[in-house]
Amino acid sequence: MAFKKYLLSLLGCAGIALASDPVTMDSMFQNQQGLRSVTTFQTVSSGSSNSFTIYPDLVAVDEGKYYQDVKIFSVNQTFLYDMTQNFDVLITASGSVQRKEYFDFFNGYAHESSTDFDSLWIGGTYAFDALDDFKPYLTLQASVYQKERYLDKTKNAYGNSYSAKLAFRNYSDPVISTVFLGAIYNGAQDIGGYKIDNGDVISAGLDFSIILSPKVALDLGTEQRYQTETKIDGVAYSNAAIISTLNIGATYSMSAKNSLSVSGTMGGSSKSPDSIFSVSLWHKF
């Protein structure tokens, strides 16, 4: 039991770079009580032609320009609170600073920079009874607000995207393993006179947290995403894509209520970002 108490804070941030729910010992074996906060800082670098939304998972976004270099610095703030023994409500706000370089046939090379409040999501996580050695968790979320872009136009979208994630977690000393399936639905939007549909996403992945000491864990993970084609005015504008990522990181327990997680992610396909660097701070109030 003493070892589990150490791991409660140690693994608070493990695996949250692209997810909403931290993988913790008490999320696997008992209820997390009270208010918890997860703050994630991320830098995304990509040489592909598209931009990305980051939360609740990576989605390639066609903004009508052929980007040559995309740099994104984002901040995601998540609050979780237990409503019942098995149900947590969560809310996540995201903002970013972005710089995008592109080629314009009329004006040559150019770039654009933006600072925006990108999205607000609300949802919940339900913990089911254990199935043998695995603990199932279902997370459902809906976008309350999203900033949508196409060409030089923007639009504020409300209730336009939905996310579902089913995770199965297992603890076998000294490894916590998680296998998960996910899906994101993105509704079409009218932006600047065009009907834009960036496609839907189906994903699957596997995460491991290896306990190296009572205060340090090694985090490993991989995820494959299949995104349907982008459509402009109902006509396919791009092919379906595979977005693959592989990440490695570490989590350090600073105290019983605070943990720090650092990770690096590399892309494994032409549609994936080249790299993602994440720093997450977990706090239990």
ZITA-V563625 format. One record per residue. RES is the residue in one letter. PHI is phi in radians with two decimals (999 if undefined). OMEGA is omega in degrees with one decimal (NA if undefined). BURIAL is + if it has 16 or more other C-alpha atoms within 10 Angstrom, else -. Layout:
res phi omega burial
RES PHI OMEGA BURIAL
RES PHI OMEGA BURIAL
//
This chain:
res phi omega burial
M 999 178.8 -
A -1.11 179.8 -
F -1.12 178.9 -
K -1.14 179.4 -
K -1.13 175.2 -
Y -1.08 -174.7 +
L -1.28 179.3 +
L -0.95 178.5 +
S -1.48 -177.5 +
L -1.04 -174.3 +
L -1.75 -177.4 +
G -1.06 -176.9 +
C -1.88 -174.3 +
A -1.10 173.6 +
G 1.35 -176.7 +
I -1.77 -178.8 +
A -0.98 179.4 +
L -2.21 -179.7 -
A -2.50 -174.9 -
S -1.79 -171.7 +
D -2.00 179.9 +
P -1.20 177.7 +
V -1.50 -177.9 +
T -2.21 178.1 +
M -1.08 -177.8 +
D -1.32 174.7 +
S -1.27 179.8 +
M -1.60 -168.8 +
F -2.09 177.5 +
Q -2.74 -176.4 -
N -1.33 169.4 +
Q -1.38 -176.7 +
Q -1.82 175.4 +
G 1.51 -176.9 -
L -1.59 176.1 -
R -2.20 -178.2 +
S -2.27 174.2 +
V -2.22 178.9 +
T -1.96 -175.5 +
T -2.14 174.3 +
F -1.87 -177.2 +
Q -2.39 168.7 +
T -2.04 -179.6 +
V -2.10 177.2 +
S -2.18 -176.5 +
S -2.53 174.5 +
G -1.86 178.2 +
S -1.41 -173.0 +
S -1.41 -175.9 +
N -1.99 171.6 +
S -1.70 -176.7 +
F -2.49 158.8 +
T -1.76 -170.2 +
I -1.87 -177.7 +
Y -1.93 2.0 +
P -1.42 174.8 +
D -2.72 179.3 +
L -1.16 173.9 +
V -2.34 176.2 +
A -1.30 -176.0 +
V -2.10 176.0 +
D -1.57 -178.2 +
E -1.85 175.2 +
G 1.42 178.4 -
K -2.25 -179.8 +
Y -1.59 -177.7 +
Y -1.27 175.8 +
Q -1.88 177.3 +
D -2.69 -179.3 +
V -2.23 175.9 +
K -2.16 -178.8 +
I -2.30 168.6 +
F -2.02 -175.3 +
S -2.17 174.6 +
V -2.25 176.1 +
N -2.01 177.7 +
Q -2.08 -179.1 +
T -2.02 171.6 +
F -2.07 177.5 +
L -2.16 178.9 +
Y -2.52 -178.5 +
D -1.41 177.6 +
M -1.55 174.9 -
T -2.40 -179.0 -
Q -1.09 -175.2 -
N -1.99 -173.7 +
F -2.24 175.1 +
D -2.01 171.4 +
V -1.66 -179.6 +
L -2.41 177.3 +
I -2.44 -176.3 +
T -2.33 175.2 +
A -1.98 -177.0 +
S -2.32 174.6 +
G -2.42 -176.1 +
S -2.69 166.8 +
V -2.04 -174.4 +
Q -2.26 171.9 +
R -2.30 -176.1 -
K -2.27 177.1 +
E -1.83 -176.5 +
Y -2.62 178.2 +
F -1.94 178.2 -
D -1.91 -176.5 -
F -1.08 -178.6 -
F -1.65 -174.2 -
N -2.00 179.7 -
G 1.37 -177.7 -
Y -1.30 -179.7 -
A -2.64 176.2 -
H -2.53 176.4 -
E -2.42 179.0 -
S -2.20 -179.8 -
S -2.61 172.6 -
T -2.26 -171.0 -
D -2.46 161.7 -
F -1.50 -167.0 -
D -1.51 -173.3 +
S -2.85 172.4 +
L -2.40 -178.6 +
W -2.07 176.1 +
I -2.39 -178.2 +
G -3.10 -178.5 +
G -2.79 178.1 +
T -2.18 178.6 +
Y -1.98 179.2 +
A -1.73 178.7 +
F -1.54 174.3 -
D -1.12 -176.8 -
A -1.10 173.2 -
L -1.91 -172.9 -
D 0.97 -176.9 -
D -1.68 -176.3 -
F -1.99 177.1 +
K -1.88 -179.6 +
P -1.43 175.2 +
Y -2.33 176.6 +
L -2.06 178.7 +
T -2.02 177.3 +
L -2.11 -179.7 +
Q -2.43 176.0 +
A -2.34 177.9 +
S -1.40 173.1 +
V -1.39 -177.6 +
Y -2.62 173.2 +
Q -2.54 172.9 +
K -1.62 -179.7 +
E -1.83 -177.7 +
R -2.33 170.0 +
Y -2.73 -172.6 +
L 0.93 -178.9 -
D -1.80 -177.6 -
K -1.89 174.4 -
T -2.25 178.0 -
K -2.57 174.3 -
N -1.55 -177.4 -
A -1.83 -177.8 +
Y -2.19 177.8 -
G 1.05 -172.9 -
N -1.79 -176.7 +
S -2.34 -178.6 +
Y -2.43 -176.0 +
S -2.32 175.1 +
A -2.38 179.6 +
K -2.51 177.5 +
L -1.99 -176.4 +
A -2.13 175.8 +
F -2.14 -175.1 +
R -1.98 -178.2 +
N -2.42 175.0 +
Y -2.03 175.1 +
S -2.35 -173.0 -
D -0.73 10.6 -
P -1.87 -172.4 -
V -2.09 167.1 +
I -1.83 -178.8 +
S -2.05 179.8 +
T -2.39 171.4 +
V -1.98 -173.6 +
F -2.53 173.5 +
L -2.20 -178.3 +
G -2.51 176.9 +
A -2.66 175.6 +
I -2.27 174.6 +
Y -1.83 177.2 +
N -2.05 178.6 +
G -1.35 178.0 -
A -1.26 -178.7 +
Q -2.34 172.7 +
D -1.55 -178.0 +
I -2.24 177.3 +
G 1.04 179.7 -
G 1.52 177.8 -
Y -2.01 174.0 -
K -1.66 -172.2 +
I -1.86 175.7 +
D -2.24 -176.6 +
N -1.45 175.0 +
G 1.54 179.5 +
D -1.87 -174.1 +
V -2.24 169.6 +
I -2.10 -174.1 +
S -2.37 174.3 +
A -2.61 -177.6 +
G -2.80 -178.4 +
L -2.50 179.1 +
D -2.14 174.9 +
F -2.30 168.3 +
S -2.13 -176.4 +
I -1.83 -176.8 +
I -1.36 179.6 +
L -1.58 177.6 -
S -2.78 179.7 -
P -1.06 -179.2 -
K -2.12 -174.7 +
V -2.32 175.6 +
A -2.31 173.6 +
L -1.71 -176.4 +
D -1.95 178.6 +
L -2.28 179.2 +
G -2.85 174.9 +
T -2.52 -179.6 +
E -2.55 175.8 +
Q -2.05 179.6 +
R -2.18 174.2 +
Y -1.94 -178.8 +
Q -2.00 -179.8 +
T -1.20 -173.3 +
E -1.15 172.5 +
T -1.37 178.6 +
K -2.14 175.5 +
I -2.03 -176.2 +
D 0.93 176.4 -
G 1.44 -179.0 -
V -1.85 180.0 -
A -1.05 -177.3 -
Y -1.83 177.0 +
S -2.62 178.5 -
N -1.37 171.1 -
A -1.07 -172.5 +
A -2.35 171.3 +
I -1.87 176.6 +
I -1.99 -176.2 +
S -1.93 176.8 +
T -2.45 176.1 +
L -2.36 -175.9 +
N -2.25 175.3 +
I -2.45 -178.3 +
G -2.87 179.7 +
A -2.56 178.2 +
T -2.17 -178.5 +
Y -2.18 178.4 +
S -1.50 179.1 +
M -1.47 178.7 -
S -2.85 179.8 -
A -1.17 -176.6 -
K -2.05 -175.3 -
N -2.39 176.4 +
S -2.40 179.0 +
L -2.20 179.1 +
S -2.21 177.8 +
V -2.23 -179.5 +
S -2.59 173.8 +
G -2.17 -177.5 +
T -2.23 175.7 +
M -2.09 179.2 +
G -1.41 -178.1 +
G -2.15 178.6 +
S -2.63 -176.3 -
S -1.16 179.8 -
K -1.50 -176.9 +
S -1.41 170.4 +
P -1.15 -179.9 +
D -1.16 -177.1 +
S -2.72 174.1 +
I -2.39 175.6 +
F -2.05 -173.6 +
S -2.25 171.5 +
V -2.25 -177.6 +
S -2.16 177.2 +
L -2.06 179.6 +
W -1.93 179.6 +
H -2.41 175.2 +
K -1.92 -175.2 +
F -1.29 NA -
//
